[in-house]
């Protein structure tokens, strides 16, 4: 790996202050009953990461109020394959929160960025 990219990656990863587990919702067939069910399958465990929050103020029709939308972004190693729709359970600063990967990641040499939303249920 290019030493400059390696140094940049180490700088990015030095900011990671959380860990996460990546969970996929997978269809499995019961061999006895032949019925299909869905299970939660942990595909990656205890991956170093960082979750960042950004509030965006959106103008509404009234001049006195603005709607606040929070963008939640996960920073994690670029080589990990995290599928859209995966559940991502993050523990950061002593709190554990369940999120859902809401789309394709932006992948860079030093990290990847994945937009998250709070997990409610499997689709």
C-alpha positions in Angstrom: 0.0 0.0 0.0 1.2 3.5 -0.8 2.8 4.9 2.4 0.9 8.2 2.1 -2.4 6.4 1.9 -1.4 4.2 4.8 -0.6 7.2 6.9 -3.8 8.9 6.0 -5.8 5.7 6.8 -4.1 5.5 10.2 -5.0 9.1 10.9 -8.7 8.4 10.0 -8.8 5.3 12.1 -7.3 7.0 15.1 -10.6 8.9 15.3 -12.7 5.7 15.6 -14.2 5.5 19.1 -16.8 2.8 18.6 -17.3 -0.8 17.6 -20.1 -2.3 15.5 -21.6 -5.6 14.5 -23.0 -6.0 11.0 -26.2 -8.1 10.7 -27.9 -9.4 7.6 -31.5 -10.6 7.3 -31.2 -13.9 5.5 -33.7 -16.4 4.3 -33.2 -20.0 5.4 -35.1 -23.1 4.7 -35.9 -25.6 7.5 -34.8 -29.0 6.2 -37.6 -30.8 8.1 -40.6 -28.6 7.3 -39.3 -27.2 4.0 -40.6 -23.8 5.2 -38.5 -20.7 4.7 -37.9 -18.3 7.6 -35.7 -15.3 8.0 -32.9 -15.1 10.6 -30.5 -12.4 11.7 -27.0 -13.5 10.7 -24.0 -11.6 12.2 -21.6 -11.3 9.3 -19.0 -9.0 10.9 -18.3 -8.6 14.6 -16.5 -5.9 16.7 -15.4 -3.7 13.8 -13.8 -0.4 14.7 -15.9 2.6 13.5 -17.1 6.1 14.2 -20.7 7.5 13.9 -21.0 11.1 13.1 -24.1 13.3 13.4 -25.0 16.4 11.5 -28.1 18.5 12.0 -29.5 20.2 8.9 -32.1 22.9 9.1 -34.7 22.6 6.4 -37.0 25.6 5.7 -40.6 25.0 6.1 -43.6 27.0 4.9 -43.6 29.2 8.1 -40.8 31.7 8.6 -40.7 31.1 12.4 -39.9 27.4 12.3 -37.3 25.2 10.6 -37.4 21.4 10.5 -34.3 19.7 11.8 -33.1 16.7 9.9 -30.2 14.7 11.4 -27.8 13.0 9.0 -26.1 10.0 10.6 -22.9 8.7 8.9 -20.8 5.6 9.7 -17.0 5.7 9.1 -15.5 2.2 8.8 -12.7 0.3 7.0 -13.0 0.4 3.2 -12.5 -3.3 2.6 -15.7 -4.4 4.5 -18.6 -5.3 2.3 -21.7 -4.0 4.0 -24.9 -4.6 2.0 -27.6 -2.0 1.8 -30.4 -2.8 4.3 -28.0 -4.4 6.8 -28.6 -3.8 10.5 -25.5 -2.1 12.1 -25.4 -2.2 15.9 -23.0 0.5 17.1 -21.6 0.9 20.6 -20.0 4.3 21.0 -19.4 6.4 24.1 -21.1 3.8 26.3 -24.3 3.6 24.3 -25.5 0.9 21.9 -27.8 1.9 19.0 -29.3 -0.1 16.1 -29.1 1.5 12.7 -29.9 0.4 9.2 -27.6 1.0 6.2 -29.7 3.2 4.0 -27.8 2.9 0.7 -24.6 2.3 -1.1 -21.4 3.4 0.6 -19.0 6.1 -0.5 -15.7 4.2 -0.6 -12.3 5.9 -0.3 -8.7 4.6 0.0 -8.8 5.4 3.7 -12.3 4.5 4.8 -15.9 4.2 3.7 -18.9 6.4 4.6 -22.3 4.9 5.0 -25.5 6.9 5.6 -27.5 5.4 8.4 -31.0 5.7 9.8 -32.4 4.4 13.0 -33.4 0.7 12.7 -37.1 0.1 13.2 -37.7 -3.3 11.6 -36.7 -5.5 8.8 -38.2 -4.6 5.4 
